């Protein structure tokens, strides 16, 4: 749907009319770069986004974030945050309405609303604003009645006034003097070599921007693209999001690694008693500062086998490549602190030597 909106000029005294395209399929709202410059809008920050257009084509765009107020004929306004874009759409031919519809609009609506409706069905227009789903529900008056015209078109009430929607399908009103134009844009992918055809294209859904990121390379590319699309520069600082792989359903923990290092600390008690006291002092300090905490209860284990038989491996890094402990008969999830009789949950915190 196309609706005329009023914008305030930089001088603060005049109001100008521009055409806005209401598009619920877009998750962001855009304004043409030329219109933003004419209005002298303040740029809050600049960043790169990935735009998925029709046909599933993803493009990186450098955009600026601006804010302005959109007015309706009654003087009410809606403050909207836009991203700048070189061009919203090419010129759109909206055609003309039949005399029966024009008479109905002029008799049924007020003079101001009739002018608003007829302004959007007069030849060719070029939208300079695209309002997406982020403000779509604030603009549409969903509780108001939709009016049906004699031709089958509908007039939908909005914050900026009534607008015409839906293409007429009633052939009784189509004549040579009032042609109804239906335009279908298609594109054909030409394959010059049969060997170049990728069969995976058959089950992908590029038409709506959905693809199955099955391979590791596609996952990594998606993460990098999302990083560039979300990174922001604010007040001389860089704000980024943590990368996340969607195919990772459950994250691994460092329990085995923490338990291995705890056993190494026990060996130090005999090899280097002075260093052992220093470690105990550090752990006591962390307990007081509540960096770590005592286990809430004692886990039962077989008293006959009070120690855990282990298979020794070398651990030269912070990565756990395989389980360093082969538990024979007892549960090694809880061990006893060497300086107190209170069990300590070794999985709750890790002290790095």
SULBEL-V218113 format. One record per pair of residues at least 24 apart in sequence whose C-alpha atoms are under 10 Angstrom apart, sorted by the first residue. I is the first residue (numbers start at 1). J is the second residue. Records with the same first field share a line. If there is no record, write none. Layout:
I = J ; J
This chain:
1 = 120 ; 156 ; 163 ; 164 ; 165 ; 166
2 = 94 ; 117 ; 119 ; 120 ; 121 ; 125 ; 126 ; 127 ; 129 ; 130 ; 131 ; 163 ; 164 ; 165
3 = 116 ; 117 ; 119 ; 120 ; 127 ; 129 ; 158 ; 159 ; 160 ; 161 ; 162 ; 163 ; 164
4 = 70 ; 71 ; 72 ; 73 ; 116 ; 117 ; 119 ; 120 ; 127 ; 129 ; 160 ; 161 ; 162 ; 163
5 = 69 ; 70 ; 71 ; 72 ; 73 ; 77 ; 116 ; 129 ; 159 ; 160 ; 161
6 = 69 ; 70 ; 71 ; 72 ; 73 ; 75 ; 77 ; 160
7 = 39 ; 68 ; 69 ; 70 ; 71 ; 72 ; 77
8 = 39 ; 68 ; 69 ; 70 ; 71
9 = 38 ; 39 ; 40
10 = 38 ; 39 ; 40 ; 41
11 = 39
15 = 71
16 = 71
17 = 70 ; 71 ; 72
18 = 70 ; 125 ; 126 ; 127 ; 128 ; 129
19 = 119 ; 120 ; 125 ; 126 ; 127 ; 128 ; 129 ; 130
20 = 88 ; 126 ; 127 ; 128 ; 129 ; 130 ; 131
21 = 88 ; 89 ; 126 ; 127 ; 128 ; 129 ; 130 ; 131 ; 132
22 = 127 ; 129 ; 130 ; 131 ; 132 ; 133 ; 135 ; 136 ; 139 ; 140
23 = 130 ; 131 ; 132 ; 133 ; 135 ; 136
24 = 130 ; 131 ; 132 ; 133 ; 134 ; 135 ; 136 ; 137
25 = 131 ; 132 ; 133 ; 136 ; 208
26 = 51 ; 52 ; 53 ; 130 ; 131 ; 132 ; 133 ; 134 ; 136
27 = 131 ; 132 ; 133 ; 134 ; 135 ; 136
28 = 81 ; 82 ; 83 ; 130 ; 131 ; 132 ; 133 ; 134 ; 135
29 = 80 ; 81 ; 82 ; 83 ; 84 ; 85 ; 129 ; 130 ; 131 ; 132 ; 133 ; 134 ; 135 ; 136
30 = 63 ; 64 ; 65 ; 66 ; 80 ; 81 ; 82 ; 83 ; 84 ; 85 ; 86 ; 87 ; 88 ; 128 ; 129 ; 130 ; 131 ; 132
31 = 64 ; 65 ; 66 ; 67 ; 81 ; 82 ; 83 ; 84 ; 85 ; 86 ; 87 ; 88 ; 127 ; 128 ; 129 ; 130 ; 131
32 = 82 ; 83 ; 84 ; 85 ; 86 ; 87 ; 88 ; 89 ; 127 ; 128 ; 129 ; 130
33 = 63 ; 64 ; 83 ; 84 ; 85 ; 86 ; 87 ; 88 ; 128 ; 129
34 = 84 ; 85 ; 86 ; 87 ; 128
35 = 84 ; 85 ; 86 ; 87 ; 128 ; 129
36 = 64 ; 66 ; 67 ; 68 ; 82 ; 83 ; 84 ; 85 ; 128 ; 129
37 = 84
39 = 68
40 = 66
41 = 65 ; 66 ; 67 ; 68
42 = 66 ; 67 ; 68
43 = 67 ; 83 ; 84
44 = 233 ; 234 ; 235
45 = 232 ; 233 ; 234 ; 235
46 = 83 ; 84 ; 231 ; 232 ; 233 ; 234
47 = 83 ; 228 ; 229 ; 230 ; 231 ; 232 ; 233
48 = 225 ; 226 ; 227 ; 228 ; 229 ; 230 ; 231 ; 232
49 = 83 ; 225 ; 226 ; 227 ; 228 ; 229 ; 230 ; 231
50 = 225 ; 226 ; 228 ; 229 ; 230
51 = 209 ; 229
52 = 206 ; 207 ; 208 ; 209 ; 210
53 = 206 ; 207 ; 208 ; 209
54 = 206 ; 207 ; 208 ; 209
55 = 186 ; 187 ; 205 ; 206 ; 207 ; 208 ; 209
56 = 205 ; 206 ; 207 ; 208 ; 209 ; 210 ; 211
57 = 206 ; 207 ; 208 ; 209
58 = 206 ; 209 ; 225
60 = 225 ; 228 ; 229
61 = 85 ; 86 ; 229
62 = 86 ; 229
70 = 159 ; 160
71 = 159 ; 160
72 = 158 ; 159 ; 160 ; 161
73 = 112 ; 113 ; 116 ; 159 ; 160 ; 161
74 = 112 ; 159 ; 160 ; 161
75 = 160
76 = 159 ; 160
77 = 159 ; 160
78 = 135 ; 138 ; 139 ; 159 ; 160
79 = 135
80 = 131 ; 134 ; 135
81 = 131 ; 134 ; 135
82 = 129 ; 130 ; 131 ; 132
83 = 129 ; 130
84 = 129
85 = 128 ; 129 ; 130
86 = 128
87 = 126 ; 127 ; 128 ; 129
88 = 126 ; 127 ; 128 ; 129 ; 130
89 = 126 ; 127 ; 128 ; 129 ; 130
90 = 125 ; 126 ; 127 ; 128
91 = 124 ; 125 ; 126 ; 127 ; 128
92 = 123 ; 124 ; 125 ; 126 ; 127
93 = 121 ; 122 ; 123 ; 124 ; 125 ; 126 ; 181 ; 183
94 = 120 ; 121 ; 122 ; 123 ; 124 ; 125 ; 180 ; 181 ; 182
95 = 120 ; 121 ; 122 ; 123 ; 124 ; 125 ; 178 ; 179 ; 180 ; 181 ; 182
96 = 120 ; 121 ; 122 ; 123 ; 124 ; 178 ; 179 ; 180 ; 181
97 = 121 ; 122 ; 151 ; 153 ; 168 ; 173 ; 174 ; 178 ; 179 ; 180
98 = 150 ; 151 ; 173 ; 174 ; 175 ; 177 ; 178 ; 179 ; 180
99 = 150 ; 151 ; 173 ; 178
100 = 149 ; 150 ; 151 ; 173
101 = 148 ; 149 ; 150 ; 151 ; 152 ; 153 ; 173
102 = 149 ; 150
103 = 150
104 = 148 ; 149 ; 150
105 = 147 ; 149 ; 155
108 = 147
109 = 162
112 = 161
113 = 157 ; 160 ; 161 ; 162 ; 163
114 = 161 ; 162 ; 163
115 = 161 ; 162
116 = 160 ; 161 ; 162 ; 163 ; 164
117 = 155 ; 156 ; 161 ; 162 ; 163 ; 164
118 = 162 ; 163 ; 164
119 = 163
120 = 163 ; 164
121 = 163 ; 164
213 = 246 ; 247
214 = 247
215 = 247
216 = 245 ; 247
219 = 244 ; 245 ; 246 ; 247
220 = 244 ; 245
253 = 320 ; 347
254 = 318 ; 319 ; 320 ; 347 ; 349 ; 350
255 = 320 ; 323 ; 333 ; 346 ; 347 ; 348 ; 349 ; 350
256 = 320 ; 322 ; 323 ; 324 ; 325 ; 332 ; 333 ; 346 ; 347
257 = 315 ; 318 ; 319 ; 320 ; 321 ; 322 ; 323 ; 324 ; 325 ; 347 ; 350
258 = 318 ; 320 ; 346 ; 347 ; 348 ; 349 ; 350 ; 351 ; 352
259 = 324 ; 325 ; 332 ; 333 ; 334 ; 335 ; 345 ; 346 ; 347 ; 350
260 = 310 ; 312 ; 313 ; 315 ; 320 ; 323 ; 324 ; 325
261 = 315 ; 346 ; 350 ; 351 ; 352 ; 353
262 = 335 ; 337 ; 346 ; 350 ; 351 ; 352 ; 353
263 = 308 ; 335
264 = 353
265 = 338 ; 353
266 = 337 ; 338
269 = 338
276 = 338
277 = 339
279 = 351 ; 353
280 = 337 ; 338 ; 339
282 = 351
283 = 351
284 = 339
286 = 351
291 = 348 ; 349 ; 350 ; 351
292 = 344 ; 345 ; 346 ; 348 ; 349 ; 350 ; 351
293 = 344 ; 345 ; 346 ; 348 ; 349
294 = 337 ; 342 ; 343 ; 344 ; 345 ; 346 ; 348 ; 349
295 = 334 ; 342 ; 343 ; 344 ; 345 ; 346 ; 347 ; 348
296 = 342 ; 343 ; 344 ; 345
297 = 334 ; 342 ; 343 ; 344 ; 345
298 = 334 ; 335 ; 336 ; 342 ; 343 ; 344 ; 345
299 = 331 ; 332 ; 333 ; 334 ; 335 ; 343 ; 345
300 = 330 ; 331 ; 334
301 = 329 ; 330 ; 331 ; 332 ; 333 ; 334 ; 335
302 = 329 ; 330 ; 331
303 = 330
304 = 329 ; 330
305 = 329 ; 330 ; 331
306 = 330 ; 331 ; 332 ; 335
307 = 331 ; 332 ; 335
308 = 332 ; 335
318 = 352
